Amino acid sequence: MSGTCSAKTSRTRPIAVATCMILLGAVLGGSAAAQDAVYRPVVGESYQYGIEVRVVDVSGNRGPKSVLNQRCRLRFDVTQSDAAGWTATYYSVPFYGSKPWSRSSLQHWIESKRARLARPPEEDIAVPPGLPPHAAEMHKRMRLRSRLADQDFITKVDHYPGLFQFCEGQILVSPQGEITQIVGPGNLPLLLGQIARVPLMRLPPAGSAEPSFGYKDTFEFNANFGNDDVRTTEASVLSVITPRKASGEGLVAFDREFEQAGGTTAGIKILLSGSGFGEFSTELSMPYRGNSDFKFEGAPYFDAPGPFSVRVGYHYLDEWRQAFFDNGFLPTNEALSAEVLPRLESQHQLAMQRQLVGRKPELDAETKQRADVSAPPPYDSLLQQTLSKTLARFAEKEKSEDAEEAKQAREVTSALKSLSTRWDTLRYLATLMPRTWSDASGSFKVNAVLVSHADGRVTLRRKDNGQTITIPLNRLSESDIDFATTFGKPAE
């Protein structure tokens, strides 16, 4: 059984959101500090967010199964803002893996997948003439797996256009974050409302700090299960907001608990419950970051019923945070910390180095997995030097007149270039992230970005005036020494 749903809320003008998951009209809401917390974005300004959606099927007997892990960027361009509320046009950019699509590339990709799926399966997996039996069987299996992957991709595109298509429209929002109108495509059937809704948390009715507050949204559903089988139900989401400590100055923070009441369609009971947190920037007069974790069951996901575990997260993106988000990393100040990005210990560096010096270098599975989740080694380390020399050596072998030798060289460089590129990307991102640098005593502090590290000295660029300063490495705090030696490289 499969189906899609539409909904409208009784609190606002009826809005088609094509969803069975009725949560995200205001993903999160609340306030936690003695500061005014109202939406008053600046007319003419753009506010950009990185959004990530993860869906996990938790109904199977073989453990959780990842169903969807997708990112997109969302931009609001504010056209009107006053005490009565604000209006903005919105525009979303979908991602492929961790990279944003271009419009032409995405359109070509989708059209090519649809064209392939339009061909009869027997034609699509047909075996080229002359292949031996074992090769023919392998060809069939590979083509079938590829076809199923294409079908899965197109199904997600059709069900979640807000995440897989460039969507634009207009949105009207009250000073407390209640959406009064939304126009344009971008619905996410089954699980989420329009993508433009995701960051727009609900704030206290008075616009100032309150111990806690709650609200109720009531929705009417039209669930379409195919063959003109449309069923209607009504449900409501009850939300309770509790203040929490904010992560920094200029932010108000809160927790949210929510649960659905009602929602039965012809014997199918749709259930929703969960929790979330969010932070609102009083400087931006817009949301800053947050996420929502919830359980959803009773309605179908494609051809399978729930339950599903869902996480929806968002982050406000300034210049450096966008660079992190666009490269697949969380755009937070902790993204490059040792807790989030473990350092490669000496024994792991030695193991990798030994595997790189063979006739055909190849990292074993455990070593590669560790390298893929860890920070790069220091730029002047023996491991980094070995990787660079190995890549140069096999780049030369790619020019060999011996076809087999050239092929093996290409295989080696292809595998090692991805690792080298990841290390280079992390070092580049480290030069964009502002952080507070201090000496060992804590008496000296400066907000700056890393420029370079060489010969026992660290060069920083101050954020307040743009000037560069150079400091002996041994004068810095332990965490700063770790950051500089891990990500720093000589000035170019």
Residue pairs with C-beta under 8 A, 6 or more apart in sequence:
1 225
1 300
1 303
1 305
2 225
2 226
2 300
2 302
2 303
3 20
3 223
3 224
3 225
3 226
3 299
3 300
4 18
4 20
4 159
4 189
4 190
4 223
4 224
5 18
5 19
5 20
5 189
5 190
5 221
5 222
5 223
5 224
5 299
6 16
6 17
6 18
6 19
6 221
6 222
6 224
7 16
7 17
7 18
7 19
7 20
7 22
7 193
7 219
7 220
7 221
7 222
8 14
8 15
8 16
8 17
8 219
8 220
9 15
9 22
9 25
9 217
9 218
9 219
10 217
10 218
10 219
10 220
11 178
11 217
11 218
12 25
12 178
12 179
12 180
12 181
13 180
13 181
15 179
15 181
15 182
16 187
17 25
17 187
17 193
17 194
17 197
18 187
18 188
18 189
19 187
19 188
19 189
19 190
19 191
19 192
19 193
20 189
20 190
20 191
20 221
20 223
20 270
20 296
20 299
21 190
21 191
21 192
21 193
21 272
21 294
21 296
21 299
21 310
22 193
22 217
22 219
22 221
22 235
22 237
22 260
22 272
23 192
23 193
23 237
23 258
23 272
23 274
23 292
23 294
24 192
24 193
24 197
24 198
24 292
24 312
25 178
25 179
25 193
25 197
25 217
26 177
26 178
26 179
26 197
26 200
26 201
26 202
26 217
26 239
27 197
27 198
27 199
27 200
27 201
27 276
27 278
27 290
27 292
27 312
27 314
28 201
28 202
28 254
28 256
28 276
28 277
28 278
28 290
28 292
29 177
29 201
29 202
29 203
29 215
29 239
29 241
29 254
29 256
29 278
30 201
30 202
30 203
30 204
30 212
30 213
30 241
30 242
30 243
30 252
30 253
30 254
30 255
30 256
30 278
31 37
31 203
31 204
31 208
31 209
31 210
31 241
31 243
31 252
31 254
31 280
32 209
32 243
32 244
32 245
32 246
32 252
32 253
32 254
33 209
33 243
33 246
33 251
33 252
33 253
34 208
34 209
35 208
35 209
35 252
35 282
36 207
36 208
36 282
37 203
37 204
37 207
37 208
37 209
37 252
37 280
37 282
38 175
38 176
38 203
38 207
38 285
39 85
39 86
39 173
39 174
39 175
39 176
39 177
39 203
39 285
39 286
40 81
40 86
40 175
40 285
41 47
41 76
41 78
41 81
41 86
41 88
41 284
41 285
41 286
42 78
42 81
42 285
43 78
43 79
43 80
43 81
44 78
45 77
45 78
46 75
46 76
46 77
46 78
47 75
47 76
47 78
47 88
47 284
47 286
47 316
48 73
48 74
48 75
48 76
48 316
48 317
48 322
49 73
49 74
49 75
49 198
49 199
49 287
49 314
49 315
49 316
49 317
50 71
50 72
50 73
50 74
50 314
50 315
50 317
50 321
50 322
50 325
50 331
51 71
51 72
51 73
51 74
51 195
51 198
51 199
51 312
51 313
51 314
52 69
52 70
52 71
52 311
52 312
52 313
52 314
53 68
53 69
53 70
53 71
53 160
53 163
53 188
53 191
53 192
53 310
53 311
53 312
54 66
54 68
54 69
54 310
54 311
54 312
55 66
55 67
55 68
55 69
55 191
55 301
55 308
55 309
55 310
56 64
56 65
56 66
56 67
56 308
56 309
56 310
57 64
57 65
57 66
57 67
57 301
57 304
57 308
58 64
58 295
58 307
58 308
58 309
59 304
59 305
59 306
59 307
59 308
64 309
67 301
67 308
68 156
68 160
70 94
70 95
70 156
70 160
70 163
70 164
71 95
71 98
71 163
71 325
72 92
72 93
72 94
72 95
72 162
72 163
72 195
73 92
73 93
73 95
73 100
73 317
73 322
73 325
73 326
74 90
74 91
74 92
74 93
74 195
74 196
74 198
74 199
74 314
75 90
75 91
75 92
75 93
76 88
76 89
76 90
76 171
76 196
76 286
77 88
77 89
77 90
77 91
78 86
78 87
78 88
79 87
79 88
79 89
80 86
80 87
81 87
83 175
84 174
84 175
85 172
85 173
85 174
85 175
85 180
86 172
86 173
86 175
87 170
87 171
87 172
87 173
88 170
88 171
88 173
89 168
89 169
89 170
89 171
90 167
90 168
90 169
90 170
90 171
90 184
90 186
90 196
91 166
91 167
91 168
92 162
92 165
92 166
92 167
92 168
92 186
92 195
92 196
93 100
93 101
93 166
94 100
94 101
94 106
94 163
94 164
94 165
94 166
95 101
96 106
96 109
97 328
98 326
98 327
98 328
99 326
99 327
99 328
100 326
101 109
101 166
103 166
106 164
106 165
106 166
110 154
110 157
113 150
113 153
113 154
114 154
116 124
116 147
116 150
117 147
117 150
117 151
117 154
121 144
121 147
124 143
124 147
125 139
125 140
125 143
125 144
125 147
127 136
127 139
127 140
128 139
131 139
155 302
156 163
156 164
157 164
157 165
159 188
159 189
159 190
159 302
160 188
160 189
160 192
161 167
161 185
161 186
161 187
161 188
162 185
162 186
162 187
162 188
162 192
162 194
162 195
163 188
163 195
165 185
165 186
167 184
167 185
167 186
167 195
167 196
168 184
168 185
168 186
169 182
169 183
169 184
169 185
169 186
169 194
169 196
170 181
170 182
170 183
170 184
171 179
171 181
171 182
171 183
171 196
171 200
172 179
172 180
172 181
172 182
173 179
173 180
173 200
174 180
175 203
175 207
176 202
176 203
176 204
176 205
176 207
177 200
177 201
177 202
177 203
178 202
179 197
179 200
182 194
182 196
182 197
184 194
184 196
186 194
186 195
186 196
187 193
187 194
188 194
188 195
190 299
190 300
190 301
191 296
191 301
191 308
191 310
192 198
192 312
198 312
198 314
199 286
199 287
199 290
199 314
199 316
200 287
201 254
201 278
201 280
201 287
201 290
202 215
202 239
202 241
203 280
204 210
204 213
204 241
205 213
209 243
209 252
210 243
211 243
212 240
212 241
212 242
212 243
213 240
213 241
214 238
214 239
214 240
214 241
215 239
216 236
216 237
216 238
216 239
217 236
217 237
217 239
218 234
218 235
218 236
219 234
219 235
219 236
219 237
220 232
220 233
220 234
221 232
221 233
221 234
221 235
221 263
221 265
221 270
222 230
222 231
222 232
223 230
223 231
223 232
223 233
223 265
223 268
223 299
224 230
225 231
231 265
231 266
232 265
233 262
233 263
233 264
233 265
233 270
234 262
234 263
235 260
235 261
235 262
235 263
235 270
236 260
236 261
236 262
237 258
237 259
237 260
237 261
237 272
238 258
238 259
238 260
238 261
239 256
239 257
239 258
240 256
240 257
240 258
241 254
241 255
241 256
242 254
242 255
242 256
242 257
243 252
243 253
243 254
243 255
244 253
244 254
244 255
244 277
245 253
246 252
246 253
246 279
247 253
247 279
250 281
250 282
250 283
251 279
251 280
251 281
251 282
251 288
252 279
252 280
252 282
253 277
253 278
253 279
253 280
254 277
254 278
254 279
255 275
255 276
255 277
256 275
256 276
256 277
256 278
256 292
257 274
257 275
258 272
258 273
258 274
258 275
258 276
258 294
259 272
259 273
260 270
260 271
260 272
260 273
263 269
263 270
263 271
263 272
263 298
264 270
268 298
268 299
269 298
270 296
270 297
270 298
270 299
271 295
271 296
271 297
271 298
271 307
272 294
272 295
272 296
273 294
273 295
274 292
274 293
274 294
274 295
274 310
275 292
275 293
275 294
276 290
276 291
276 292
276 293
276 294
277 290
277 291
278 287
278 288
278 289
278 290
278 291
279 287
279 288
279 289
279 290
280 286
280 287
280 288
281 287
281 288
281 316
284 316
286 316
287 314
287 316
288 315
288 316
289 313
289 314
289 315
289 316
289 332
290 313
290 314
291 311
291 312
291 313
291 314
292 310
292 311
292 312
292 313
293 309
293 310
293 311
294 309
294 310
295 307
295 308
295 309
295 310
296 306
296 307
296 308
296 310
297 305
297 306
297 307
297 308
298 305
298 306
299 305
299 306
300 306
301 308
315 321
315 325
315 330
315 331
315 332
317 325
317 331
319 432
320 331
320 429
320 432
320 433
320 434
321 331
321 332
322 331
323 429
323 432
324 330
324 331
324 332
324 335
324 429
324 432
324 433
325 331
327 425
327 429
329 335
329 429
330 340
333 433
333 435
334 340
335 341
335 429
335 433
336 375
336 426
336 429
336 430
336 433
336 483
336 487
338 375
338 482
341 373
341 374
341 375
341 426
342 373
342 374
342 375
343 374
343 375
343 482
343 486
344 352
344 370
344 371
344 374
344 375
344 376
344 377
344 383
348 367
348 370
348 371
348 374
349 377
349 381
349 382
349 383
350 383
351 367
352 363
352 367
352 371
352 383
353 382
353 383
353 386
355 361
355 362
355 363
355 364
355 367
356 363
356 383
356 386
356 387
356 390
356 416
357 386
357 390
360 408
360 412
361 390
361 394
361 412
361 416
362 412
362 415
363 371
363 415
363 419
368 419
371 419
372 419
372 422
375 426
375 486
375 487
376 384
376 422
376 423
376 426
376 427
376 486
376 487
377 383
377 384
377 423
378 384
378 485
378 486
379 427
379 453
379 488
379 489
379 490
380 454
384 423
387 416
387 419
387 420
388 420
390 412
390 416
391 413
391 416
391 417
391 420
394 409
394 412
394 413
394 416
395 409
395 413
397 405
397 406
397 408
397 409
398 406
398 409
398 410
398 413
399 406
400 406
400 409
426 487
427 487
427 488
427 489
430 450
430 483
430 486
430 487
430 488
431 449
431 450
431 451
431 487
432 449
433 449
433 450
434 447
434 448
434 449
434 463
435 447
435 448
435 449
435 483
436 445
436 446
436 447
437 445
437 446
437 447
437 448
437 460
437 471
437 476
437 477
437 480
438 444
438 445
438 446
438 476
438 477
438 480
439 475
439 476
439 477
440 475
440 476
440 477
440 478
442 477
446 460
446 462
446 469
447 462
447 463
447 464
448 460
448 461
448 462
448 463
448 469
449 460
449 461
449 463
450 458
450 459
450 460
450 483
450 484
450 487
450 488
451 459
451 460
451 461
451 468
451 491
452 458
452 459
452 488
452 489
452 490
452 491
453 459
453 473
453 484
453 485
453 487
453 488
453 489
453 490
454 488
454 489
454 490
454 491
456 472
456 473
456 474
457 470
457 471
457 472
457 473
458 470
458 471
458 472
458 473
458 476
458 480
458 484
458 488
459 468
459 469
459 470
459 471
459 491
460 468
460 469
460 470
460 471
461 467
461 468
462 468
462 469
473 481
473 484
473 485
474 481
476 484
